[in-house]
Amino acid sequence: MINEKDLYGIKHYRYGEAYYGSSGTMRFRVASDPLKIKDEDEPKLVAEVWYTPLCYEKTPKEDMTLKEFSFDEEGFKEAVTWLNEMLEA
């Protein structure tokens, strides 16, 4: 199970850094879109999952499942819930 405390808090993603993790055979990435947020941007939080042993850069995009969330605490909690749903699938 992936817990909110296992990931960086929502404020971290404003600084242009993604979080990469894994649980069992599922790999995942959580990041803002755009990755580097400017004041005029309306960012989204993006979570991606894949089930290959390859890293993010080596995994074909068609092998990944992506979902967007609002860039706020509620969206962050929804992303964690979705990651756990994908883990159970």
PyMOL Python script that loads the backbone (N, CA, C, O; Angstrom):
from pymol import cmd

cmd.read_pdbstr("""\
ATOM      1  N   MET A   1       0.833  -1.181   0.000  1.00  0.00           N
ATOM      2  CA  MET A   1       0.000   0.000   0.000  1.00  0.00           C
ATOM      3  C   MET A   1       0.881   1.249   0.000  1.00  0.00           C
ATOM      4  O   MET A   1       1.907   1.304   0.678  1.00  0.00           O
ATOM      5  N   ILE A   2       0.466   2.229  -0.759  1.00  0.00           N
ATOM      6  CA  ILE A   2       1.176   3.500  -0.843  1.00  0.00           C
ATOM      7  C   ILE A   2       0.457   4.497   0.061  1.00  0.00           C
ATOM      8  O   ILE A   2      -0.753   4.691  -0.056  1.00  0.00           O
ATOM      9  N   ASN A   3       1.200   5.119   0.953  1.00  0.00           N
ATOM     10  CA  ASN A   3       0.632   6.103   1.871  1.00  0.00           C
ATOM     11  C   ASN A   3       1.045   7.503   1.454  1.00  0.00           C
ATOM     12  O   ASN A   3       2.082   7.690   0.818  1.00  0.00           O
ATOM     13  N   GLU A   4       0.232   8.485   1.816  1.00  0.00           N
ATOM     14  CA  GLU A   4       0.566   9.880   1.515  1.00  0.00           C
ATOM     15  C   GLU A   4       1.932  10.247   2.070  1.00  0.00           C
ATOM     16  O   GLU A   4       2.695  10.961   1.419  1.00  0.00           O
ATOM     17  N   LYS A   5       2.244   9.770   3.256  1.00  0.00           N
ATOM     18  CA  LYS A   5       3.523  10.115   3.877  1.00  0.00           C
ATOM     19  C   LYS A   5       4.714   9.498   3.139  1.00  0.00           C
ATOM     20  O   LYS A   5       5.852   9.922   3.342  1.00  0.00           O
ATOM     21  N   ASP A   6       4.461   8.495   2.279  1.00  0.00           N
ATOM     22  CA  ASP A   6       5.532   7.880   1.499  1.00  0.00           C
ATOM     23  C   ASP A   6       5.984   8.781   0.349  1.00  0.00           C
ATOM     24  O   ASP A   6       7.116   8.677  -0.122  1.00  0.00           O
ATOM     25  N   LEU A   7       5.097   9.657  -0.095  1.00  0.00           N
ATOM     26  CA  LEU A   7       5.397  10.566  -1.205  1.00  0.00           C
ATOM     27  C   LEU A   7       5.739  11.941  -0.653  1.00  0.00           C
ATOM     28  O   LEU A   7       5.431  12.255   0.496  1.00  0.00           O
ATOM     29  N   TYR A   8       6.376  12.753  -1.477  1.00  0.00           N
ATOM     30  CA  TYR A   8       6.608  14.136  -1.064  1.00  0.00           C
ATOM     31  C   TYR A   8       5.267  14.846  -0.970  1.00  0.00           C
ATOM     32  O   TYR A   8       4.334  14.479  -1.685  1.00  0.00           O
ATOM     33  N   GLY A   9       5.142  15.844  -0.116  1.00  0.00           N
ATOM     34  CA  GLY A   9       3.929  16.639  -0.026  1.00  0.00           C
ATOM     35  C   GLY A   9       3.723  17.459  -1.292  1.00  0.00           C
ATOM     36  O   GLY A   9       4.655  17.630  -2.077  1.00  0.00           O
ATOM     37  N   ILE A  10       2.532  17.960  -1.496  1.00  0.00           N
ATOM     38  CA  ILE A  10       2.173  18.679  -2.724  1.00  0.00           C
ATOM     39  C   ILE A  10       3.103  19.860  -2.997  1.00  0.00           C
ATOM     40  O   ILE A  10       3.383  20.154  -4.158  1.00  0.00           O
ATOM     41  N   LYS A  11       3.579  20.531  -1.977  1.00  0.00           N
ATOM     42  CA  LYS A  11       4.455  21.696  -2.182  1.00  0.00           C
ATOM     43  C   LYS A  11       5.740  21.328  -2.912  1.00  0.00           C
ATOM     44  O   LYS A  11       6.282  22.145  -3.656  1.00  0.00           O
ATOM     45  N   HIS A  12       6.228  20.122  -2.712  1.00  0.00           N
ATOM     46  CA  HIS A  12       7.476  19.686  -3.358  1.00  0.00           C
ATOM     47  C   HIS A  12       7.394  19.771  -4.881  1.00  0.00           C
ATOM     48  O   HIS A  12       8.377  20.122  -5.534  1.00  0.00           O
ATOM     49  N   TYR A  13       6.249  19.459  -5.441  1.00  0.00           N
ATOM     50  CA  TYR A  13       6.117  19.366  -6.889  1.00  0.00           C
ATOM     51  C   TYR A  13       6.149  20.724  -7.578  1.00  0.00           C
ATOM     52  O   TYR A  13       6.235  20.781  -8.804  1.00  0.00           O
ATOM     53  N   ARG A  14       6.082  21.810  -6.830  1.00  0.00           N
ATOM     54  CA  ARG A  14       6.219  23.156  -7.406  1.00  0.00           C
ATOM     55  C   ARG A  14       7.656  23.413  -7.850  1.00  0.00           C
ATOM     56  O   ARG A  14       7.896  24.339  -8.625  1.00  0.00           O
ATOM     57  N   TYR A  15       8.609  22.624  -7.382  1.00  0.00           N
ATOM     58  CA  TYR A  15      10.023  22.894  -7.629  1.00  0.00           C
ATOM     59  C   TYR A  15      10.614  22.127  -8.804  1.00  0.00           C
ATOM     60  O   TYR A  15      11.834  22.112  -8.974  1.00  0.00           O
ATOM     61  N   GLY A  16       9.786  21.496  -9.610  1.00  0.00           N
ATOM     62  CA  GLY A  16      10.284  20.850 -10.818  1.00  0.00           C
ATOM     63  C   GLY A  16      10.904  19.486 -10.616  1.00  0.00           C
ATOM     64  O   GLY A  16      11.718  19.047 -11.429  1.00  0.00           O
ATOM     65  N   GLU A  17      10.534  18.818  -9.554  1.00  0.00           N
ATOM     66  CA  GLU A  17      11.053  17.482  -9.287  1.00  0.00           C
ATOM     67  C   GLU A  17       9.917  16.471  -9.271  1.00  0.00           C
ATOM     68  O   GLU A  17       8.861  16.717  -8.689  1.00  0.00           O
ATOM     69  N   ALA A  18      10.141  15.353  -9.904  1.00  0.00           N
ATOM     70  CA  ALA A  18       9.164  14.262  -9.892  1.00  0.00           C
ATOM     71  C   ALA A  18       9.521  13.286  -8.779  1.00  0.00           C
ATOM     72  O   ALA A  18      10.654  13.258  -8.300  1.00  0.00           O
ATOM     73  N   TYR A  19       8.545  12.493  -8.379  1.00  0.00           N
ATOM     74  CA  TYR A  19       8.781  11.418  -7.421  1.00  0.00           C
ATOM     75  C   TYR A  19       8.601  10.099  -8.156  1.00  0.00           C
ATOM     76  O   TYR A  19       7.590   9.891  -8.827  1.00  0.00           O
ATOM     77  N   TYR A  20       9.574   9.214  -8.033  1.00  0.00           N
ATOM     78  CA  TYR A  20       9.515   7.885  -8.636  1.00  0.00           C
ATOM     79  C   TYR A  20       9.469   6.862  -7.516  1.00  0.00           C
ATOM     80  O   TYR A  20      10.180   6.983  -6.519  1.00  0.00           O
ATOM     81  N   GLY A  21       8.630   5.858  -7.689  1.00  0.00           N
ATOM     82  CA  GLY A  21       8.550   4.821  -6.684  1.00  0.00           C
ATOM     83  C   GLY A  21       8.071   3.510  -7.275  1.00  0.00           C
ATOM     84  O   GLY A  21       7.785   3.409  -8.468  1.00  0.00           O
ATOM     85  N   SER A  22       7.992   2.524  -6.424  1.00  0.00           N
ATOM     86  CA  SER A  22       7.485   1.223  -6.859  1.00  0.00           C
ATOM     87  C   SER A  22       6.866   0.514  -5.663  1.00  0.00           C
ATOM     88  O   SER A  22       7.176   0.795  -4.505  1.00  0.00           O
ATOM     89  N   SER A  23       5.983  -0.409  -5.992  1.00  0.00           N
ATOM     90  CA  SER A  23       5.379  -1.288  -4.993  1.00  0.00           C
ATOM     91  C   SER A  23       5.072  -2.591  -5.708  1.00  0.00           C
ATOM     92  O   SER A  23       4.270  -2.619  -6.642  1.00  0.00           O
ATOM     93  N   GLY A  24       5.700  -3.656  -5.279  1.00  0.00           N
ATOM     94  CA  GLY A  24       5.545  -4.923  -5.991  1.00  0.00           C
ATOM     95  C   GLY A  24       6.072  -4.767  -7.417  1.00  0.00           C
ATOM     96  O   GLY A  24       7.194  -4.304  -7.621  1.00  0.00           O
ATOM     97  N   THR A  25       5.264  -5.153  -8.394  1.00  0.00           N
ATOM     98  CA  THR A  25       5.684  -5.045  -9.797  1.00  0.00           C
ATOM     99  C   THR A  25       5.260  -3.724 -10.434  1.00  0.00           C
ATOM    100  O   THR A  25       5.568  -3.471 -11.599  1.00  0.00           O
ATOM    101  N   MET A  26       4.559  -2.884  -9.681  1.00  0.00           N
ATOM    102  CA  MET A  26       4.107  -1.599 -10.225  1.00  0.00           C
ATOM    103  C   MET A  26       5.150  -0.520  -9.970  1.00  0.00           C
ATOM    104  O   MET A  26       5.643  -0.361  -8.853  1.00  0.00           O
ATOM    105  N   ARG A  27       5.475   0.211 -11.018  1.00  0.00           N
ATOM    106  CA  ARG A  27       6.342   1.381 -10.928  1.00  0.00           C
ATOM    107  C   ARG A  27       5.452   2.605 -11.104  1.00  0.00           C
ATOM    108  O   ARG A  27       4.431   2.526 -11.788  1.00  0.00           O
ATOM    109  N   PHE A  28       5.817   3.733 -10.502  1.00  0.00           N
ATOM    110  CA  PHE A  28       5.002   4.923 -10.670  1.00  0.00           C
ATOM    111  C   PHE A  28       5.835   6.203 -10.605  1.00  0.00           C
ATOM    112  O   PHE A  28       6.954   6.227 -10.092  1.00  0.00           O
ATOM    113  N   ARG A  29       5.246   7.246 -11.139  1.00  0.00           N
ATOM    114  CA  ARG A  29       5.855   8.582 -11.144  1.00  0.00           C
ATOM    115  C   ARG A  29       4.752   9.580 -10.820  1.00  0.00           C
ATOM    116  O   ARG A  29       3.645   9.484 -11.350  1.00  0.00           O
ATOM    117  N   VAL A  30       5.054  10.533  -9.954  1.00  0.00           N
ATOM    118  CA  VAL A  30       4.137  11.622  -9.632  1.00  0.00           C
ATOM    119  C   VAL A  30       4.891  12.920  -9.881  1.00  0.00           C
ATOM    120  O   VAL A  30       6.010  13.096  -9.401  1.00  0.00           O
ATOM    121  N   ALA A  31       4.272  13.836 -10.639  1.00  0.00           N
ATOM    122  CA  ALA A  31       4.931  15.101 -10.972  1.00  0.00           C
ATOM    123  C   ALA A  31       3.890  16.152 -11.306  1.00  0.00           C
ATOM    124  O   ALA A  31       2.716  15.846 -11.513  1.00  0.00           O
ATOM    125  N   SER A  32       4.340  17.394 -11.354  1.00  0.00           N
ATOM    126  CA  SER A  32       3.455  18.460 -11.812  1.00  0.00           C
ATOM    127  C   SER A  32       3.558  18.555 -13.330  1.00  0.00           C
ATOM    128  O   SER A  32       4.552  18.135 -13.923  1.00  0.00           O
ATOM    129  N   ASP A  33       2.542  19.098 -13.936  1.00  0.00           N
ATOM    130  CA  ASP A  33       2.554  19.380 -15.372  1.00  0.00           C
ATOM    131  C   ASP A  33       2.046  20.797 -15.547  1.00  0.00           C
ATOM    132  O   ASP A  33       0.869  21.060 -15.299  1.00  0.00           O
ATOM    133  N   PRO A  34       2.899  21.717 -15.967  1.00  0.00           N
ATOM    134  CA  PRO A  34       4.285  21.518 -16.402  1.00  0.00           C
ATOM    135  C   PRO A  34       5.200  21.201 -15.218  1.00  0.00           C
ATOM    136  O   PRO A  34       4.891  21.509 -14.067  1.00  0.00           O
ATOM    137  N   LEU A  35       6.331  20.580 -15.538  1.00  0.00           N
ATOM    138  CA  LEU A  35       7.247  20.152 -14.487  1.00  0.00           C
ATOM    139  C   LEU A  35       7.787  21.349 -13.713  1.00  0.00           C
ATOM    140  O   LEU A  35       7.858  21.318 -12.484  1.00  0.00           O
ATOM    141  N   LYS A  36       8.167  22.402 -14.431  1.00  0.00           N
ATOM    142  CA  LYS A  36       8.635  23.629 -13.773  1.00  0.00           C
ATOM    143  C   LYS A  36       7.513  24.650 -13.845  1.00  0.00           C
ATOM    144  O   LYS A  36       7.186  25.149 -14.921  1.00  0.00           O
ATOM    145  N   ILE A  37       6.939  24.953 -12.721  1.00  0.00           N
ATOM    146  CA  ILE A  37       5.757  25.807 -12.655  1.00  0.00           C
ATOM    147  C   ILE A  37       6.155  27.275 -12.583  1.00  0.00           C
ATOM    148  O   ILE A  37       7.003  27.671 -11.783  1.00  0.00           O
ATOM    149  N   LYS A  38       5.522  28.070 -13.439  1.00  0.00           N
ATOM    150  CA  LYS A  38       5.683  29.518 -13.399  1.00  0.00           C
ATOM    151  C   LYS A  38       4.416  30.102 -12.792  1.00  0.00           C
ATOM    152  O   LYS A  38       3.390  29.427 -12.709  1.00  0.00           O
ATOM    153  N   ASP A  39       4.491  31.347 -12.370  1.00  0.00           N
ATOM    154  CA  ASP A  39       3.346  31.979 -11.709  1.00  0.00           C
ATOM    155  C   ASP A  39       2.093  31.981 -12.562  1.00  0.00           C
ATOM    156  O   ASP A  39       0.989  31.870 -12.029  1.00  0.00           O
ATOM    157  N   GLU A  40       2.239  32.105 -13.884  1.00  0.00           N
ATOM    158  CA  GLU A  40       1.064  32.190 -14.757  1.00  0.00           C
ATOM    159  C   GLU A  40       0.489  30.820 -15.123  1.00  0.00           C
ATOM    160  O   GLU A  40      -0.582  30.748 -15.726  1.00  0.00           O
ATOM    161  N   ASP A  41       1.172  29.745 -14.774  1.00  0.00           N
ATOM    162  CA  ASP A  41       0.704  28.399 -15.099  1.00  0.00           C
ATOM    163  C   ASP A  41      -0.453  27.973 -14.201  1.00  0.00           C
ATOM    164  O   ASP A  41      -0.590  28.425 -13.064  1.00  0.00           O
ATOM    165  N   GLU A  42      -1.271  27.095 -14.746  1.00  0.00           N
ATOM    166  CA  GLU A  42      -2.292  26.406 -13.963  1.00  0.00           C
ATOM    167  C   GLU A  42      -1.906  24.937 -13.965  1.00  0.00           C
ATOM    168  O   GLU A  42      -2.392  24.168 -14.794  1.00  0.00           O
ATOM    169  N   PRO A  43      -1.037  24.542 -13.043  1.00  0.00           N
ATOM    170  CA  PRO A  43      -0.492  23.183 -13.080  1.00  0.00           C
ATOM    171  C   PRO A  43      -1.519  22.116 -12.713  1.00  0.00           C
ATOM    172  O   PRO A  43      -2.544  22.377 -12.083  1.00  0.00           O
ATOM    173  N   LYS A  44      -1.188  20.906 -13.140  1.00  0.00           N
ATOM    174  CA  LYS A  44      -1.933  19.715 -12.766  1.00  0.00           C
ATOM    175  C   LYS A  44      -0.952  18.776 -12.080  1.00  0.00           C
ATOM    176  O   LYS A  44       0.259  18.874 -12.279  1.00  0.00           O
ATOM    177  N   LEU A  45      -1.470  17.887 -11.292  1.00  0.00           N
ATOM    178  CA  LEU A  45      -0.665  16.820 -10.725  1.00  0.00           C
ATOM    179  C   LEU A  45      -0.904  15.599 -11.593  1.00  0.00           C
ATOM    180  O   LEU A  45      -2.052  15.240 -11.857  1.00  0.00           O
ATOM    181  N   VAL A  46       0.159  14.962 -12.037  1.00  0.00           N
ATOM    182  CA  VAL A  46       0.054  13.822 -12.938  1.00  0.00           C
ATOM    183  C   VAL A  46       0.677  12.597 -12.278  1.00  0.00           C
ATOM    184  O   VAL A  46       1.795  12.654 -11.764  1.00  0.00           O
ATOM    185  N   ALA A  47      -0.054  11.502 -12.300  1.00  0.00           N
ATOM    186  CA  ALA A  47       0.465  10.222 -11.812  1.00  0.00           C
ATOM    187  C   ALA A  47       0.492   9.251 -12.983  1.00  0.00           C
ATOM    188  O   ALA A  47      -0.464   9.168 -13.755  1.00  0.00           O
ATOM    189  N   GLU A  48       1.580   8.526 -13.110  1.00  0.00           N
ATOM    190  CA  GLU A  48       1.733   7.525 -14.172  1.00  0.00           C
ATOM    191  C   GLU A  48       2.163   6.215 -13.539  1.00  0.00           C
ATOM    192  O   GLU A  48       2.960   6.202 -12.601  1.00  0.00           O
ATOM    193  N   VAL A  49       1.630   5.111 -14.055  1.00  0.00           N
ATOM    194  CA  VAL A  49       2.028   3.789 -13.565  1.00  0.00           C
ATOM    195  C   VAL A  49       2.398   2.900 -14.751  1.00  0.00           C
ATOM    196  O   VAL A  49       1.893   3.078 -15.859  1.00  0.00           O
ATOM    197  N   TRP A  50       3.276   1.953 -14.501  1.00  0.00           N
ATOM    198  CA  TRP A  50       3.642   0.940 -15.491  1.00  0.00           C
ATOM    199  C   TRP A  50       4.082  -0.315 -14.754  1.00  0.00           C
ATOM    200  O   TRP A  50       4.465  -0.269 -13.586  1.00  0.00           O
ATOM    201  N   TYR A  51       4.019  -1.433 -15.460  1.00  0.00           N
ATOM    202  CA  TYR A  51       4.258  -2.733 -14.826  1.00  0.00           C
ATOM    203  C   TYR A  51       5.405  -3.489 -15.486  1.00  0.00           C
ATOM    204  O   TYR A  51       5.357  -4.714 -15.603  1.00  0.00           O
ATOM    205  N   THR A  52       6.414  -2.779 -15.910  1.00  0.00           N
ATOM    206  CA  THR A  52       7.596  -3.426 -16.467  1.00  0.00           C
ATOM    207  C   THR A  52       8.758  -3.186 -15.515  1.00  0.00           C
ATOM    208  O   THR A  52       8.690  -2.284 -14.680  1.00  0.00           O
ATOM    209  N   PRO A  53       9.825  -3.977 -15.623  1.00  0.00           N
ATOM    210  CA  PRO A  53      10.978  -3.741 -14.745  1.00  0.00           C
ATOM    211  C   PRO A  53      11.830  -2.554 -15.203  1.00  0.00           C
ATOM    212  O   PRO A  53      12.825  -2.215 -14.562  1.00  0.00           O
ATOM    213  N   LEU A  54      11.435  -1.925 -16.314  1.00  0.00           N
ATOM    214  CA  LEU A  54      12.216  -0.820 -16.865  1.00  0.00           C
ATOM    215  C   LEU A  54      11.955   0.480 -16.115  1.00  0.00           C
ATOM    216  O   LEU A  54      10.896   0.666 -15.516  1.00  0.00           O
ATOM    217  N   CYS A  55      12.935   1.372 -16.158  1.00  0.00           N
ATOM    218  CA  CYS A  55      12.761   2.683 -15.548  1.00  0.00           C
ATOM    219  C   CYS A  55      11.823   3.537 -16.408  1.00  0.00           C
ATOM    220  O   CYS A  55      11.456   3.149 -17.517  1.00  0.00           O
ATOM    221  N   TYR A  56      11.446   4.690 -15.886  1.00  0.00           N
ATOM    222  CA  TYR A  56      10.509   5.593 -16.562  1.00  0.00           C
ATOM    223  C   TYR A  56      10.992   5.972 -17.962  1.00  0.00           C
ATOM    224  O   TYR A  56      10.223   5.913 -18.921  1.00  0.00           O
ATOM    225  N   GLU A  57      12.236   6.352 -18.079  1.00  0.00           N
ATOM    226  CA  GLU A  57      12.774   6.817 -19.355  1.00  0.00           C
ATOM    227  C   GLU A  57      12.830   5.712 -20.412  1.00  0.00           C
ATOM    228  O   GLU A  57      12.760   6.002 -21.607  1.00  0.00           O
ATOM    229  N   LYS A  58      12.952   4.463 -19.996  1.00  0.00           N
ATOM    230  CA  LYS A  58      13.082   3.340 -20.928  1.00  0.00           C
ATOM    231  C   LYS A  58      11.754   2.657 -21.256  1.00  0.00           C
ATOM    232  O   LYS A  58      11.681   1.846 -22.178  1.00  0.00           O
ATOM    233  N   THR A  59      10.712   2.986 -20.503  1.00  0.00           N
ATOM    234  CA  THR A  59       9.408   2.348 -20.721  1.00  0.00           C
ATOM    235  C   THR A  59       8.633   3.106 -21.801  1.00  0.00           C
ATOM    236  O   THR A  59       8.474   4.322 -21.698  1.00  0.00           O
ATOM    237  N   PRO A  60       8.149   2.410 -22.833  1.00  0.00           N
ATOM    238  CA  PRO A  60       7.353   3.078 -23.869  1.00  0.00           C
ATOM    239  C   PRO A  60       6.091   3.704 -23.255  1.00  0.00           C
ATOM    240  O   PRO A  60       5.454   3.106 -22.387  1.00  0.00           O
ATOM    241  N   LYS A  61       5.743   4.895 -23.709  1.00  0.00           N
ATOM    242  CA  LYS A  61       4.581   5.612 -23.175  1.00  0.00           C
ATOM    243  C   LYS A  61       3.298   4.798 -23.317  1.00  0.00           C
ATOM    244  O   LYS A  61       2.402   4.913 -22.481  1.00  0.00           O
ATOM    245  N   GLU A  62       3.197   3.978 -24.362  1.00  0.00           N
ATOM    246  CA  GLU A  62       1.983   3.177 -24.546  1.00  0.00           C
ATOM    247  C   GLU A  62       1.851   2.080 -23.487  1.00  0.00           C
ATOM    248  O   GLU A  62       0.779   1.492 -23.346  1.00  0.00           O
ATOM    249  N   ASP A  63       2.912   1.797 -22.749  1.00  0.00           N
ATOM    250  CA  ASP A  63       2.863   0.817 -21.666  1.00  0.00           C
ATOM    251  C   ASP A  63       2.526   1.458 -20.319  1.00  0.00           C
ATOM    252  O   ASP A  63       2.474   0.773 -19.298  1.00  0.00           O
ATOM    253  N   MET A  64       2.298   2.776 -20.320  1.00  0.00           N
ATOM    254  CA  MET A  64       2.003   3.502 -19.088  1.00  0.00           C
ATOM    255  C   MET A  64       0.540   3.927 -19.053  1.00  0.00           C
ATOM    256  O   MET A  64      -0.085   4.151 -20.090  1.00  0.00           O
ATOM    257  N   THR A  65       0.015   4.033 -17.852  1.00  0.00           N
ATOM    258  CA  THR A  65      -1.322   4.577 -17.644  1.00  0.00           C
ATOM    259  C   THR A  65      -1.143   5.893 -16.892  1.00  0.00           C
ATOM    260  O   THR A  65      -0.451   5.949 -15.875  1.00  0.00           O
ATOM    261  N   LEU A  66      -1.772   6.945 -17.400  1.00  0.00           N
ATOM    262  CA  LEU A  66      -1.612   8.284 -16.849  1.00  0.00           C
ATOM    263  C   LEU A  66      -2.958   8.821 -16.387  1.00  0.00           C
ATOM    264  O   LEU A  66      -3.985   8.584 -17.023  1.00  0.00           O
ATOM    265  N   LYS A  67      -2.943   9.543 -15.281  1.00  0.00           N
ATOM    266  CA  LYS A  67      -4.149  10.212 -14.813  1.00  0.00           C
ATOM    267  C   LYS A  67      -3.759  11.565 -14.240  1.00  0.00           C
ATOM    268  O   LYS A  67      -2.748  11.691 -13.549  1.00  0.00           O
ATOM    269  N   GLU A  68      -4.579  12.582 -14.536  1.00  0.00           N
ATOM    270  CA  GLU A  68      -4.332  13.941 -14.053  1.00  0.00           C
ATOM    271  C   GLU A  68      -5.250  14.260 -12.876  1.00  0.00           C
ATOM    272  O   GLU A  68      -6.379  13.775 -12.793  1.00  0.00           O
ATOM    273  N   PHE A  69      -4.732  15.091 -11.968  1.00  0.00           N
ATOM    274  CA  PHE A  69      -5.455  15.505 -10.779  1.00  0.00           C
ATOM    275  C   PHE A  69      -5.259  17.001 -10.583  1.00  0.00           C
ATOM    276  O   PHE A  69      -4.352  17.599 -11.162  1.00  0.00           O
ATOM    277  N   SER A  70      -6.108  17.594  -9.769  1.00  0.00           N
ATOM    278  CA  SER A  70      -5.931  19.010  -9.459  1.00  0.00           C
ATOM    279  C   SER A  70      -4.658  19.179  -8.631  1.00  0.00           C
ATOM    280  O   SER A  70      -4.273  18.295  -7.866  1.00  0.00           O
ATOM    281  N   PHE A  71      -4.019  20.329  -8.803  1.00  0.00           N
ATOM    282  CA  PHE A  71      -2.760  20.590  -8.102  1.00  0.00           C
ATOM    283  C   PHE A  71      -3.051  21.244  -6.755  1.00  0.00           C
ATOM    284  O   PHE A  71      -2.821  22.437  -6.561  1.00  0.00           O
ATOM    285  N   ASP A  72      -3.559  20.437  -5.834  1.00  0.00           N
ATOM    286  CA  ASP A  72      -3.854  20.882  -4.479  1.00  0.00           C
ATOM    287  C   ASP A  72      -3.876  19.655  -3.574  1.00  0.00           C
ATOM    288  O   ASP A  72      -3.676  18.532  -4.037  1.00  0.00           O
ATOM    289  N   GLU A  73      -4.116  19.869  -2.301  1.00  0.00           N
ATOM    290  CA  GLU A  73      -4.112  18.754  -1.343  1.00  0.00           C
ATOM    291  C   GLU A  73      -5.139  17.684  -1.696  1.00  0.00           C
ATOM    292  O   GLU A  73      -4.868  16.490  -1.566  1.00  0.00           O
ATOM    293  N   GLU A  74      -6.309  18.110  -2.139  1.00  0.00           N
ATOM    294  CA  GLU A  74      -7.347  17.146  -2.511  1.00  0.00           C
ATOM    295  C   GLU A  74      -6.894  16.298  -3.696  1.00  0.00           C
ATOM    296  O   GLU A  74      -7.069  15.079  -3.693  1.00  0.00           O
ATOM    297  N   GLY A  75      -6.312  16.939  -4.706  1.00  0.00           N
ATOM    298  CA  GLY A  75      -5.802  16.210  -5.863  1.00  0.00           C
ATOM    299  C   GLY A  75      -4.695  15.249  -5.480  1.00  0.00           C
ATOM    300  O   GLY A  75      -4.611  14.146  -6.019  1.00  0.00           O
ATOM    301  N   PHE A  76      -3.845  15.663  -4.548  1.00  0.00           N
ATOM    302  CA  PHE A  76      -2.767  14.805  -4.070  1.00  0.00           C
ATOM    303  C   PHE A  76      -3.336  13.547  -3.412  1.00  0.00           C
ATOM    304  O   PHE A  76      -2.866  12.439  -3.671  1.00  0.00           O
ATOM    305  N   LYS A  77      -4.350  13.724  -2.560  1.00  0.00           N
ATOM    306  CA  LYS A  77      -4.974  12.575  -1.904  1.00  0.00           C
ATOM    307  C   LYS A  77      -5.653  11.658  -2.923  1.00  0.00           C
ATOM    308  O   LYS A  77      -5.600  10.435  -2.795  1.00  0.00           O
ATOM    309  N   GLU A  78      -6.292  12.255  -3.936  1.00  0.00           N
ATOM    310  CA  GLU A  78      -6.923  11.456  -4.992  1.00  0.00           C
ATOM    311  C   GLU A  78      -5.872  10.676  -5.781  1.00  0.00           C
ATOM    312  O   GLU A  78      -6.116   9.539  -6.183  1.00  0.00           O
ATOM    313  N   ALA A  79      -4.714  11.276  -6.002  1.00  0.00           N
ATOM    314  CA  ALA A  79      -3.630  10.586  -6.723  1.00  0.00           C
ATOM    315  C   ALA A  79      -3.152   9.368  -5.938  1.00  0.00           C
ATOM    316  O   ALA A  79      -2.928   8.305  -6.516  1.00  0.00           O
ATOM    317  N   VAL A  80      -2.998   9.518  -4.633  1.00  0.00           N
ATOM    318  CA  VAL A  80      -2.564   8.391  -3.791  1.00  0.00           C
ATOM    319  C   VAL A  80      -3.614   7.279  -3.813  1.00  0.00           C
ATOM    320  O   VAL A  80      -3.274   6.099  -3.901  1.00  0.00           O
ATOM    321  N   THR A  81      -4.881   7.659  -3.732  1.00  0.00           N
ATOM    322  CA  THR A  81      -5.959   6.671  -3.809  1.00  0.00           C
ATOM    323  C   THR A  81      -5.918   5.935  -5.137  1.00  0.00           C
ATOM    324  O   THR A  81      -6.051   4.712  -5.175  1.00  0.00           O
ATOM    325  N   TRP A  82      -5.731   6.678  -6.238  1.00  0.00           N
ATOM    326  CA  TRP A  82      -5.668   6.068  -7.568  1.00  0.00           C
ATOM    327  C   TRP A  82      -4.471   5.128  -7.687  1.00  0.00           C
ATOM    328  O   TRP A  82      -4.591   4.041  -8.254  1.00  0.00           O
ATOM    329  N   LEU A  83      -3.322   5.538  -7.159  1.00  0.00           N
ATOM    330  CA  LEU A  83      -2.140   4.660  -7.203  1.00  0.00           C
ATOM    331  C   LEU A  83      -2.427   3.346  -6.488  1.00  0.00           C
ATOM    332  O   LEU A  83      -2.031   2.283  -6.966  1.00  0.00           O
ATOM    333  N   ASN A  84      -3.101   3.407  -5.366  1.00  0.00           N
ATOM    334  CA  ASN A  84      -3.445   2.180  -4.634  1.00  0.00           C
ATOM    335  C   ASN A  84      -4.453   1.332  -5.405  1.00  0.00           C
ATOM    336  O   ASN A  84      -4.380   0.104  -5.377  1.00  0.00           O
ATOM    337  N   GLU A  85      -5.380   1.972  -6.085  1.00  0.00           N
ATOM    338  CA  GLU A  85      -6.329   1.218  -6.938  1.00  0.00           C
ATOM    339  C   GLU A  85      -5.582   0.512  -8.061  1.00  0.00           C
ATOM    340  O   GLU A  85      -5.876  -0.640  -8.381  1.00  0.00           O
ATOM    341  N   MET A  86      -4.623   1.198  -8.653  1.00  0.00           N
ATOM    342  CA  MET A  86      -3.834   0.590  -9.731  1.00  0.00           C
ATOM    343  C   MET A  86      -2.970  -0.545  -9.199  1.00  0.00           C
ATOM    344  O   MET A  86      -2.722  -1.522  -9.906  1.00  0.00           O
ATOM    345  N   LEU A  87      -2.517  -0.424  -7.975  1.00  0.00           N
ATOM    346  CA  LEU A  87      -1.716  -1.469  -7.353  1.00  0.00           C
ATOM    347  C   LEU A  87      -2.531  -2.738  -7.132  1.00  0.00           C
ATOM    348  O   LEU A  87      -2.020  -3.849  -7.276  1.00  0.00           O
ATOM    349  N   GLU A  88      -3.802  -2.563  -6.782  1.00  0.00           N
ATOM    350  CA  GLU A  88      -4.681  -3.706  -6.529  1.00  0.00           C
ATOM    351  C   GLU A  88      -5.210  -4.335  -7.814  1.00  0.00           C
ATOM    352  O   GLU A  88      -5.638  -5.489  -7.813  1.00  0.00           O
ATOM    353  N   ALA A  89      -5.182  -3.577  -8.912  1.00  0.00           N
ATOM    354  CA  ALA A  89      -5.751  -4.056 -10.188  1.00  0.00           C
ATOM    355  C   ALA A  89      -4.920  -5.179 -10.780  1.00  0.00           C
ATOM    356  O   ALA A  89      -5.252  -5.698 -11.846  1.00  0.00           O
TER     357      ALA A  89
END
""", "prot")
cmd.dss("prot")
cmd.show_as("cartoon", "prot")
cmd.util.cbc("prot")
cmd.orient("prot")
